[in-house]
């Protein structure tokens, strides 16, 4: 390993082509400088300068090494500056996991605003189910997760409610109940349902099951789909009906699927589906605080533009 001090001493001599002038420039005596260059040549195994009474000249190898020395020091300076920016939370990499975020305009707007304010930060966005997100946050494989109810308990994970969404019913467009302004969930006790697999999000899955049980039945699940757009596609094809977050109703297959509000099934209001921002409190990344501060959400219902 060659010390950067030796590189800087070599560059000074190479630019001055005079050991005495280079020594003055470096604020050192000439003999130690000459010894340093000799030591550098010994490390490299080849001569950098031709020394004669007529002066000092770079050898062809010395000329090639000069370009390498410039490049090495420049790369080091850039690396130091990048590291400084990372330490200040204005550069680096932030890994974000999320459910299908394309349905959440407010979240997409916040991500866009973060990129504008922190252009040197690389945002890595991965879509995955809530159960996988929770494991990634606990394991330190993700910095921020946008997920449903945390499916596992962890003391070092903090969550903030971003949005509370109404649960709505997705129906095939030709379903007899599609013309209703509001549906009674109890009337669907004998219907076929399509669900996301429980393993992908136990909290989300359990909440929908509990809603049906409150209405007096356990849903007859005939098909499962991991992706929400696939789930809606199954509804469109007539496989069954589905309970989904309200945000889904604002953008999907309106010609083949209709979405209807669910009337109260008990004395208490129907539960809402929460979208949470979660992170590991043991995460030392300075970017984390910047990201959380930028996403200044207040828990609120998603705007109802589809009803």
N, C-alpha and C positions, 0 to 999 in steps of 0.2 A: 504494500500500500504506500503510495507516494503522498506525502503531506502537501496540503495546499500551499503552505509557506514556501516550499521548494518550487512549486509551480510558479508562484508570483515572482520569486527571485529569478527563475529562468526567463520568464517573460520580460522582466526589466532588462536583463542583459541582452536578450534577443532584439528588443526594440532599440536599445542604445548602441548595441554592438561595441560596447566599451565598458570594461569592468569597473573602472573608477567612476564614470558617470552614473552607472547603474547603482553603485554603492551609495553615492550621494543621494540619488533618488529614493533609495530604500532606507536612508538614515542609518547606515551601518558602515563599518570599515570594509575595505576591499579584501583583505585576506580571508575573513570569515565567509564572504560572498564567493570567492574563488573555491574555497573548501566545500561550500554547499553545492556548487555546480559540479565539482568533481564527484561528490557523494551521489548526486542525482544521476550522473552518467554511469557510476558504478552500479546503481540500482537497475538502470535500464539495460546496461550491457552494450551500449554503443555511444559514440561521441556525438555531442550536440553542436560543438563549435570547432572550427579550425582556428588555432591561435598561432600567430606569427608576428614578426616585428612590424609587418605592415598593418596589423590590426586583427580584429576578431570577425569571423564570418560564420554564419550558420552552415552546418553540413546539410546535405539533402535530408538526412534523417532528422536533423534538428529543425528544419523548416516544417517537415510533416508533424513533428511533435509540437511545434508552436501552435498549429491549428487545433491539435487535440487538447492542448492546455487551455486555449481560449474557450473551446467548447465545454470542457469540464468545469471551468470556473463559472461560465455563464449558466450551465445547467444547475450547478450548486446554488447560485444566487436565486434562480427561479424556484428551486426546491425550497429554499429557506423562506422566500416570500410566500409561496403557497402554504407552507406549514404555519407561518404566522397568520395567514388569513383563516386557515382551518381553526387555529386556536382562538381566533376572535369570532368564530361562528359565521363567517361570510363566504366560506368556500368549503369544499369537501363533498361527501356523498351522503345522501339521506335515503334510506329504504322505506318506502311506504307500501303497506298492504291494504287491501280494501275489498269489500264486496263490489258488485257492479256499480261503479261510481258514475257511469254515464247518465243515470237517472237523476242525479243530484246537481243541479245547475249551481247552487250556492257553493257546494264543495269544489266543483270544477273551477269556478271563478276565483276561489281562494287559492287553489293550487296555481292558477295562472298568475295571480297577484304575487305569490311567493317567488315564482320564477323571475318575475320582472324586478323584484326588489333584491333578489340574490342570484344574479345571472351566473355566478361562478360555482353554484351548487348543482351537483348532478342529482336529480331526483330519479330514483329507480322505483317505479310503480308496478306492483304485482297484484293481480286480482286472485283472490283465493277465499274459500269459505271461512266463516268465523272461527271454527275449531282449529284450522291450520294457522290462522292469524294469531290466535292466543298462544299457541306453542311457539311460533316464531318470535313473538314479543318476549316470552319468558326465557327463551334460549339465546336472546340477543341477536337473532338473525334478521330482525326488522326493528326500525326505530319508532314508527308510528303505525297504528292499525285503525282502520275505519271498519267497525264490525258491529254485529248485533250483540245481544246480551252475552257477557263474558261466559263462555261455556266451562271454564275451569277456574278454580280459585287460586290466587297467587298474591302474597302480601306485597310484593314489589311491583305490582302492576296497578297503575292509576287510570281511571276512566272518567271521561267527561261526556255527558249526554249532549249530543249536537242537535238531533232532530227527533221529534215524536211524530210518528205517522199513524194515520188511521189504517186499520185492517179492512180491506175491501174484498169483494168476491169477483173473481174473473170467470165469465161465462161465455160459452160459444155464442156467437151472434144470433143463431137460430134457436137458442134455448127458450123455453116457454116463459121463464122468469126474466128474460133479457129486456122486456119492455117495462118492467116494474121500475119505479123511481127509487125504491128501497126494498131490500129483500129481508125476509125473516129466515134466519139461519136454521131454525127448527124444521123448516120445510125441506131441508136438504139432507135429512137423516138417511134417506134411502138412495142418495146420489153417489156416483163414483167421484173420487177425489184424486188429484195428482198433487204430490208433495215433493219437497226437496228431501233427500235422505237425512235421517236424524243425525248420523255421524258427522255431517257437515256443519251442523250448528244446533246443538242440543237445546240451548235456551230459546232460540227462534222456533224450532220445531215444537217444543213443549208448550210454548205460548199459544200456538195455533191449535194444537190438540186440546188444550184446556178450554179454549173458546168454544170448541164444538161440544165438549163434555158439559160445559155450562148450559148449552142449548139442549142437552138431554141425549146426546148420542156420541158414539166414537166414529170418526170418519172412516169410510171404507176406501182405503188407499189402493188404487189399482195400478198406479204407475208412479215412478219416481224419476226426477231429473235434477242433475247437479247445478245446471245453469238456469237462471230465471227466464231467459229468452226461450230456452228449450221447453221449460214448464208451460209458458204461455202458448208456445207452438202446439203442445199436446192438447191444451184447452181448445185451441182453434180447430184442431182435427177431431174434436168430439170425444176425446178420451175421458173427460170428466171436467169438474170445476176445480177452482183453486182459490185459496186464501192468500193474498199477497199484500205487500205494503202499498200505500196509496201512491207513492212516487212512480211505481210501475205503470199506473193507469195513465200517466201523462204522455207516454211516448210509444206504446207498443200496439201494433196490429189492430187499430181501431175498427177496421172494416170486417175483421173476423172474430174479434173478441170484444165484449163489452164489460165494463166494470161497474158494479153497483155497491152502494153503501149497505152496511149491515145494520138493521135495526137493533136496539137494545135487547139482549137475551136474558137479562136479569135486572134487578133493581139498580145495580151498579153499571156505570158506563162500560162499553166494550174496551178491552185493553188496547193500548197503542203499541206499535212496534218501534223500539228505540234504535237509533243509530248512534254509536258511541265512538269517540276518539280515545284510544288506549295507548299507553306507553309504559316502558319499564323505568321506574324511578332510579334504578341503579345505572342507567345509561349515562355515560359521562360526556356524550357528544354536545358541544356548545351549540350545534345547529338545532338541537331538539327544542331548546327554549325559544329560539328565533322562530321556529316553525309553529309552535303552540301559540306564541304571541300573535303571529300573523293571522292564524285561523281564529279570529275573534267571533266565535259562534255564541248565540244564546239559544237555549232549548226552545224550539217553536215548532208548531205544526207546519208541514209542507203545504204550500199554497194550493188550494183546490181549484184547478183550472179545467178539470175534466168532467165534472158532474153535469 
